[in-house]
Amino acid sequence: MDIVRDSKKSKRKPLLIAGAVGVLVVGVIGLMIKPSNASYVVDKDALLFATVEQGDMKVRVRGTGVLASKDIRWLATDVAGRVERIVTKAGALVKKGDVILELSNPQLVQQMQDFGWQLEEMQAETTALEVSLESQLLDQETVVLNEQLNYERAKLTFDAENSLLTQGVIAISKIKHQEAQIEVKRFKQRWDLEKKRLAKRRENHDAQRLSYKAKLKRLSHSLARAQKQVDNLTVRASMDSIVQEMPLELGQQVNPGNNLARLARSSLFIAELRIPEKLIKNVKISQAVSVDTRSSIIKGHIIRIDPAVVNGTVQVDVDLLGELPIEARPDLTIDGVIDIADIENTLFVKRPMYAKNDTQGRVYVLDEQSQEVVKRDIEYGQTSNQFIEIKSGLKPGESIVVSDVTAWQSHQKVSIN
């Protein structure tokens, strides 16, 4: 006799077994996972961690910049001219006195020649005047001499007659004797007058000589100035240097005061570093600096800090010490590290984003057991290029998040997935 089986009951049994196994697995997983009260979850790959260290921290500030010549001069012109020839171009080494370029100015050359001819003419007139004045002086000296002789002759006659009259000789009348006396006085007065006239002629001679001498000096200065301006048409290097800039072209017209070429002394350099404004607080004059040219390290110290902030950076000038390497040249790109301080036995960590020195801050500290990061208040100290000092709030060996936490900084705890 055939037995009929219940097909529905045979199909339901495997389903019940599978369901029981699933419930068991879920329960086990639930027991293994510890419940978390974190309100935000972040992917572990999106986080960067840094470990708090204890030891000596070197506070350094890094900046980039260039080498700049300590002695830079612009060659300018005091005359107008046209660029006739460019002898030296930018980048060339020149010695003092080497020709940089030549200008042309025909009018200036003609003016110099005119002053030369005027000076020659004035020199000839001065020579003729000297001859004329000397001749007049000689004539006047002759007149003075003649009047002196007339006076002496009249006085000799008067003295002789006076001697005879004193001896009682009556051969000479008193009237003639008185006339002789009058003649002596007359010649004496004429002699004195001619001597005064001679003195005045000499004064006039000296005055005219000074006048002509001043005219000669004025023309000489005008000629010398014109000659110097013509000489300045040939532009020469004022020192041993490198030609940094030559902004002119052949045929270009230049005016007085225009810059013609920029020279930089090739043996004297300073380093111009650009330091981020947030790191400039602890930078001071005289601090030691190491300048890296990519091939050599040059020691130096700070000599100037620019008071202005440009594009978020401050320029710091560094005086370089010792002999410069062979690769040193103007505008060479460099790196500079400024020694701020050496802090002994302190806590420090890689600087988190937006962390500032000597401020209060908050960081997320890693809890490895719960795989969570927890917000904690800390106090920062001094800042270096990569590290920042921790004054309180953290312990050695703890790990903190140093990447950007802006998206979830409002949460006290964050779970790591």
C-alpha positions as CSV (number, residue, x, y, z in Angstrom):
1,M,0.0,0.0,0.0
2,D,1.5,3.4,-1.0
3,I,2.1,6.1,1.6
4,V,1.5,9.8,0.5
5,R,4.0,12.3,2.0
6,D,3.3,15.9,2.9
7,S,5.5,17.9,0.4
8,K,4.9,21.3,2.1
9,K,6.3,20.1,5.4
10,S,9.5,18.7,3.7
11,K,10.3,22.1,2.0
12,R,9.8,24.2,5.2
13,K,12.4,22.5,7.3
14,P,15.6,23.8,5.5
15,L,14.3,27.3,5.6
16,L,13.8,27.1,9.3
17,I,17.4,25.9,9.8
18,A,18.9,28.7,7.6
19,G,16.9,31.3,9.5
20,A,18.1,30.0,12.9
21,V,21.8,30.1,11.7
22,G,21.4,33.7,10.5
23,V,19.9,34.8,13.8
24,L,22.8,33.1,15.6
25,V,25.4,34.9,13.4
26,V,23.9,38.3,14.0
27,G,23.8,37.7,17.7
28,V,27.4,36.7,17.8
29,I,28.4,39.8,15.8
30,G,26.4,42.0,18.1
31,L,28.1,40.6,21.1
32,M,31.5,41.2,19.5
33,I,30.9,44.9,18.6
34,K,31.1,47.3,21.5
35,P,28.5,50.0,21.3
36,S,29.8,53.6,20.7
37,N,28.3,56.9,21.6
38,A,30.2,58.7,18.8
39,S,28.0,61.0,16.8
40,Y,30.2,61.1,13.6
41,V,32.1,58.5,11.7
42,V,35.2,59.3,9.5
43,D,37.2,57.1,7.2
44,K,40.7,56.2,8.6
45,D,42.4,56.8,5.2
46,A,41.3,60.5,5.4
47,L,43.2,61.1,8.6
48,L,46.8,62.0,9.3
49,F,48.2,61.3,12.8
50,A,51.3,62.6,14.6
51,T,52.8,61.2,17.8
52,V,53.7,63.5,20.7
53,E,57.4,63.4,21.5
54,Q,59.5,64.6,24.4
55,G,63.1,65.9,24.0
56,D,65.0,68.9,22.7
57,M,63.1,70.9,20.1
58,K,65.0,73.2,17.7
59,V,62.8,76.2,16.8
60,R,63.6,77.0,13.1
61,V,61.9,79.2,10.6
62,R,62.3,78.4,6.9
63,G,61.9,80.7,4.0
64,T,62.7,80.9,0.3
65,G,64.3,83.7,-1.6
66,V,67.1,84.9,-3.8
67,L,70.6,86.2,-3.6
68,A,70.8,89.9,-4.3
69,S,73.8,92.1,-4.8
70,K,74.8,94.2,-1.8
71,D,75.9,97.0,-4.2
72,I,73.5,97.8,-7.0
73,R,73.8,100.9,-9.2
74,W,71.9,102.2,-12.2
75,L,73.9,103.9,-14.9
76,A,72.0,107.1,-15.9
77,T,72.6,109.8,-18.4
78,D,72.7,113.6,-17.9
79,V,72.3,114.3,-21.6
80,A,69.9,113.5,-24.4
81,G,71.0,111.1,-27.1
82,R,70.3,108.3,-29.4
83,V,71.6,104.8,-28.8
84,E,74.3,104.3,-31.4
85,R,75.9,101.1,-30.2
86,I,75.3,98.5,-27.5
87,V,78.7,97.0,-26.5
88,T,77.7,94.9,-23.4
89,K,74.4,93.1,-22.9
90,A,72.7,91.8,-19.7
91,G,74.5,89.0,-18.0
92,A,78.0,90.1,-19.0
93,L,80.9,90.6,-16.5
94,V,82.5,94.1,-16.8
95,K,85.4,95.9,-15.2
96,K,85.3,99.5,-14.0
97,G,85.7,101.7,-17.1
98,D,84.5,99.2,-19.6
99,V,82.2,100.6,-22.3
100,I,78.6,99.6,-21.9
101,L,77.0,101.5,-24.7
102,E,77.5,104.6,-26.9
103,L,75.1,107.5,-27.5
104,S,75.2,110.1,-30.3
105,N,74.2,113.8,-30.1
106,P,75.6,116.0,-32.9
107,Q,74.2,119.2,-31.4
108,L,76.1,118.6,-28.2
109,V,79.3,118.0,-30.1
110,Q,78.8,121.3,-32.0
111,Q,78.1,123.2,-28.8
112,M,81.4,121.9,-27.4
113,Q,83.3,123.1,-30.4
114,D,81.6,126.5,-30.2
115,F,82.7,126.9,-26.6
116,G,86.3,125.9,-27.6
117,W,86.4,128.6,-30.3
118,Q,84.9,131.2,-27.9
119,L,87.6,130.3,-25.4
120,E,90.4,130.7,-27.9
121,E,89.0,134.1,-28.9
122,M,88.8,135.3,-25.4
123,Q,92.3,134.1,-24.7
124,A,93.6,136.2,-27.7
125,E,91.6,139.3,-26.4
126,T,93.1,138.8,-23.0
127,T,96.6,138.7,-24.4
128,A,96.0,141.9,-26.4
129,L,94.6,143.6,-23.4
130,E,97.6,142.7,-21.3
131,V,99.9,144.2,-23.9
132,S,97.8,147.4,-24.1
133,L,97.6,147.8,-20.4
134,E,101.4,147.2,-19.9
135,S,102.1,149.8,-22.6
136,Q,99.8,152.3,-20.8
137,L,101.6,151.6,-17.5
138,L,105.0,152.1,-19.1
139,D,103.8,155.5,-20.6
140,Q,102.5,156.6,-17.2
141,E,105.7,155.5,-15.5
142,T,107.6,157.6,-18.0
143,V,105.5,160.7,-17.2
144,V,106.0,160.1,-13.5
145,L,109.8,159.8,-14.0
146,N,109.9,163.1,-16.1
147,E,108.0,165.0,-13.4
148,Q,110.3,163.6,-10.8
149,L,113.3,164.8,-12.8
150,N,111.7,168.3,-13.3
151,Y,111.1,168.6,-9.6
152,E,114.6,167.5,-8.6
153,R,116.1,170.0,-11.2
154,A,114.0,172.9,-10.0
155,K,114.7,172.0,-6.3
156,L,118.5,171.9,-7.1
157,T,118.4,175.4,-8.6
158,F,116.3,176.7,-5.7
159,D,118.7,175.2,-3.2
160,A,121.7,176.7,-5.0
161,E,120.2,180.2,-5.1
162,N,119.1,179.9,-1.5
163,S,122.7,179.0,-0.5
164,L,124.1,182.1,-2.3
165,L,121.5,184.4,-0.7
166,T,122.4,183.1,2.7
167,Q,126.1,183.9,2.1
168,G,125.1,187.5,1.1
169,V,125.7,187.2,-2.6
170,I,123.3,189.6,-4.3
171,A,123.8,188.4,-7.9
172,I,120.4,186.7,-7.7
173,S,117.3,188.7,-7.2
174,K,114.8,187.8,-4.6
175,I,112.0,187.8,-7.2
176,K,113.7,185.1,-9.3
177,H,114.5,183.2,-6.1
178,Q,110.8,183.2,-5.2
179,E,109.9,182.1,-8.7
180,A,112.2,179.2,-8.4
181,Q,110.5,178.3,-5.1
182,I,107.1,178.4,-6.8
183,E,108.5,176.2,-9.6
184,V,109.7,173.6,-7.1
185,K,106.2,173.4,-5.5
186,R,104.6,173.1,-8.9
187,F,106.8,170.3,-10.1
188,K,106.4,168.5,-6.7
189,Q,102.6,168.7,-7.1
190,R,102.7,167.5,-10.7
191,W,105.0,164.6,-9.6
192,D,102.6,163.6,-6.8
193,L,99.6,163.8,-9.2
194,E,101.3,161.6,-11.8
195,K,102.2,159.1,-9.1
196,K,98.5,158.9,-8.1
197,R,97.5,158.6,-11.7
198,L,100.0,155.7,-12.1
199,A,98.5,154.0,-9.0
200,K,95.0,154.3,-10.5
201,R,96.1,152.9,-13.8
202,R,97.5,149.9,-12.0
203,E,94.2,149.4,-10.2
204,N,92.4,149.7,-13.4
205,H,94.8,147.2,-15.0
206,D,94.2,144.7,-12.2
207,A,90.4,145.2,-12.4
208,Q,90.4,144.5,-16.2
209,R,92.7,141.6,-15.7
210,L,90.3,140.1,-13.2
211,S,87.3,140.7,-15.4
212,Y,88.9,138.9,-18.4
213,K,90.1,136.2,-16.1
214,A,86.5,135.6,-14.9
215,K,85.3,135.5,-18.5
216,L,88.0,133.0,-19.3
217,K,87.1,130.9,-16.3
218,R,83.4,130.9,-17.2
219,L,84.2,129.8,-20.8
220,S,86.6,127.2,-19.6
221,H,84.0,125.7,-17.3
222,S,81.4,125.8,-20.1
223,L,83.8,124.0,-22.4
224,A,84.7,121.5,-19.6
225,R,81.0,120.8,-19.0
226,A,80.3,120.4,-22.7
227,Q,83.3,118.1,-23.0
228,K,82.1,116.0,-20.0
229,Q,78.6,115.7,-21.6
230,V,80.2,114.6,-24.8
231,D,82.3,112.1,-22.9
232,N,79.2,110.9,-21.1
233,L,77.8,109.8,-24.5
234,T,80.1,106.9,-24.0
235,V,78.6,105.0,-21.0
236,R,81.1,103.1,-18.9
237,A,80.8,100.7,-16.0
238,S,81.3,102.4,-12.7
239,M,82.6,99.3,-10.9
240,D,83.5,95.6,-11.4
241,S,80.1,94.0,-11.7
242,I,77.5,92.0,-13.6
243,V,75.2,93.8,-16.1
244,Q,71.8,92.8,-14.7
245,E,69.6,94.9,-17.0
246,M,70.0,96.5,-20.4
247,P,66.6,97.9,-21.3
248,L,67.7,99.8,-24.4
249,E,67.6,99.1,-28.1
250,L,69.6,100.5,-31.0
251,G,68.2,103.8,-32.3
252,Q,66.2,104.4,-29.1
253,Q,66.1,108.0,-27.9
254,V,67.0,108.6,-24.3
255,N,66.5,111.8,-22.2
256,P,68.5,113.2,-19.3
257,G,67.9,111.2,-16.1
258,N,66.9,108.0,-17.9
259,N,68.4,104.7,-16.5
260,L,70.6,103.0,-19.1
261,A,71.9,99.9,-17.4
262,R,71.7,98.2,-14.0
263,L,75.0,96.9,-12.5
264,A,75.4,94.5,-9.5
265,R,78.7,94.0,-7.8
266,S,79.5,90.4,-8.3
267,S,81.5,89.8,-5.2
268,L,79.1,91.1,-2.5
269,F,75.7,89.5,-1.9
270,I,72.9,89.4,0.6
271,A,70.1,86.8,0.9
272,E,66.6,88.1,0.6
273,L,64.2,85.6,2.2
274,R,60.4,85.6,2.2
275,I,59.1,84.4,5.6
276,P,55.4,83.6,6.2
277,E,53.8,86.4,8.3
278,K,52.5,83.9,10.9
279,L,56.2,82.8,11.6
280,I,57.7,86.3,11.6
281,K,56.9,87.0,15.2
282,N,60.0,85.4,16.7
283,V,62.4,86.5,13.9
284,K,64.8,89.2,15.2
285,I,67.9,91.2,14.0
286,S,71.2,89.3,14.4
287,Q,69.7,85.8,14.5
288,A,71.8,83.1,12.8
289,V,70.7,81.9,9.3
290,S,71.8,79.0,7.1
291,V,71.4,79.7,3.4
292,D,71.2,76.7,1.1
293,T,72.1,77.4,-2.6
294,R,71.3,73.7,-3.5
295,S,75.0,73.2,-3.8
296,S,76.5,74.9,-0.7
297,I,75.5,76.1,2.7
298,I,76.4,79.7,3.6
299,K,76.2,81.0,7.1
300,G,74.9,84.5,7.8
301,H,72.8,86.7,10.2
302,I,69.8,88.9,9.8
303,I,70.5,92.6,9.2
304,R,67.0,93.9,8.2
305,I,63.3,92.9,8.6
306,D,60.9,94.6,6.2
307,P,58.1,96.3,8.1
308,A,55.6,95.6,5.4
309,V,53.7,92.3,4.6
310,V,53.5,91.5,0.8
311,N,51.4,88.6,-0.3
312,G,51.4,87.0,3.1
313,T,55.2,87.1,3.6
314,V,57.8,89.5,5.1
315,Q,61.2,90.1,3.5
316,V,64.2,89.4,5.7
317,D,67.7,90.5,4.6
318,V,70.6,88.3,5.6
319,D,74.3,89.3,5.5
320,L,76.4,86.4,4.3
321,L,79.6,85.5,6.1
322,G,82.8,84.0,4.8
323,E,83.8,83.2,1.2
324,L,80.9,82.8,-1.2
325,P,80.6,79.6,-3.4
326,I,81.3,79.7,-7.0
327,E,77.7,79.4,-8.0
328,A,76.7,82.6,-6.2
329,R,75.1,85.1,-8.6
330,P,72.3,87.7,-8.5
331,D,68.7,86.2,-8.4
332,L,69.9,82.7,-7.6
333,T,67.1,80.8,-5.9
334,I,67.9,79.8,-2.3
335,D,66.4,78.4,0.9
336,G,67.1,79.8,4.3
337,V,66.7,78.4,7.8
338,I,66.6,80.9,10.7
339,D,67.7,79.7,14.1
340,I,65.1,81.0,16.6
341,A,65.7,79.0,19.8
342,D,66.7,75.6,21.2
343,I,64.2,74.4,23.8
344,E,65.4,71.6,26.0
345,N,63.3,68.6,27.3
346,T,59.9,69.7,26.1
347,L,56.9,68.1,24.5
348,F,56.4,68.7,20.8
349,V,54.4,67.3,17.9
350,K,54.0,67.8,14.2
351,R,52.1,71.1,13.8
352,P,48.4,70.5,13.2
353,M,46.6,72.6,10.6
354,Y,45.7,76.1,11.7
355,A,47.7,75.7,14.9
356,K,49.4,79.0,16.1
357,N,52.1,79.5,18.6
358,D,51.4,80.7,22.1
359,T,47.7,80.1,21.9
360,Q,45.0,77.8,23.3
361,G,43.7,75.1,21.0
362,R,41.8,71.9,20.6
363,V,43.0,68.7,19.0
364,Y,41.5,65.2,18.5
365,V,43.4,62.6,20.5
366,L,43.4,58.9,19.3
367,D,41.8,56.3,21.6
368,E,43.2,53.1,20.1
369,Q,41.0,50.8,22.2
370,S,37.7,52.3,21.1
371,Q,39.0,53.4,17.7
372,E,37.7,56.9,18.3
373,V,39.3,60.4,18.4
374,V,38.3,62.6,21.3
375,K,38.5,66.4,21.4
376,R,40.9,67.8,24.0
377,D,41.9,71.3,25.1
378,I,45.7,72.0,24.9
379,E,48.1,74.9,25.1
380,Y,50.6,75.6,22.4
381,G,54.1,77.0,22.8
382,Q,56.6,78.1,20.2
383,T,56.4,77.0,16.5
384,S,59.0,75.7,14.2
385,N,58.8,74.8,10.5
386,Q,57.2,71.4,11.1
387,F,56.7,71.1,14.9
388,I,54.9,73.0,17.6
389,E,55.6,73.0,21.3
390,I,53.0,71.5,23.7
391,K,52.9,73.3,27.0
392,S,49.9,71.3,28.5
393,G,47.1,68.9,27.5
394,L,49.1,66.0,26.0
395,K,51.4,63.3,27.1
396,P,54.4,61.7,25.3
397,G,53.4,58.8,23.0
398,E,49.8,60.1,22.4
399,S,48.7,60.4,18.8
400,I,46.7,63.4,17.5
401,V,45.0,64.2,14.2
402,V,47.0,66.8,12.3
403,S,44.9,66.8,9.1
404,D,42.0,69.1,8.4
405,V,39.1,68.5,10.9
406,T,36.9,71.4,9.8
407,A,34.1,69.2,8.6
408,W,33.5,67.6,12.0
409,Q,35.1,69.9,14.5
410,S,31.7,70.5,16.3
411,H,31.7,66.8,17.5
412,Q,33.3,65.9,20.8
413,K,33.9,62.3,19.7
414,V,34.4,60.9,16.2
415,S,34.4,57.2,15.4
416,I,37.1,55.8,13.0
417,N,35.8,53.5,10.3
